[in-house]
Amino acid sequence: DRVRLGLALAVCDDPLLLLIDEPLEGLDANESAEACLLIDRLHTGHLTVVTATRGPLPDVTRGQRIVRLIDGAVSES
């Protein structure tokens, strides 16, 4: 619920860009899956979503640009 509330507050003014830092931190597997679906729905609209995470990439990488920072070097895939 906290992720949904945070995302709802972030998009209420209809932004073009959404920056999300560690959106799955502290969530269990079900909550993470729900948050990923919500983020994916936001992205499939007009909204550009940039996510920063230290952990594994969320399962919402379809058609998206992925940039990794590894030991200070940028790696793009």
N, C-alpha and C positions, 0 to 999 in steps of 0.2 A: 504493500500500500504506500509505503514511503517513497518508493521509486515512481509509482504512478502519480502521486501528488506532486513530487518535484518536477516531473516532466510536464504535467498539466500546467503548473505555474510558469514553467519556462516557455511554453508555447502559447500562452493565453494572449499575447500581443502580436501573434502571427509573425515571428521572426523568419528570416531567410536562412540563418545559420544557428545551429545548436551545438554548443561545446559541452561534452559530458566527460567527467573525470571519474573513473572507477565505478561505472554504473551497477556492476554486479557484486561489488564488495559487500560481504556480510549476508548475502542472499543464499537460500538453499537452492537445490536443483530446480524445483518447481517454480520458485520465484524468479530464478535466473532465466528460465525458459520463457516465462510470461513477460519479463522485462525485455528480452531480446525480440519477442514478437511485437511488442509495443514500439520499440525503437525502429524496427524494420518498417512498421506501418507509417511512422512519422517520416522516414526516409523516402518511402515510395511516393509520397506526395511531393510538394515543392520544396521541402525542407532539406538542407544539407546538414548532415550530422557528422561531427568529428568526435571520436571517442578516444580517450587516453586510458590505457590499462597496462598493468604490469604482468597480469596473468595471461592465460590463454585467450585467444580472440573469441569474442562471442560468435555464435552461429548465425550471424546476420551479415555475411560478407559477400552476398550475391551482387555482382556487378559493381562492387565498390573498389576504390583504390585503397590499398593497404601500404602504409609506410611504417617501417620498423626502425627504431633507434637502438642499435646494439653496440655497446661499448663506445658510445659517442659518435658512431658512424651511421649514416642513413642508408637503409636498405629498402628498396621498393619492390613490390610484387603485384 
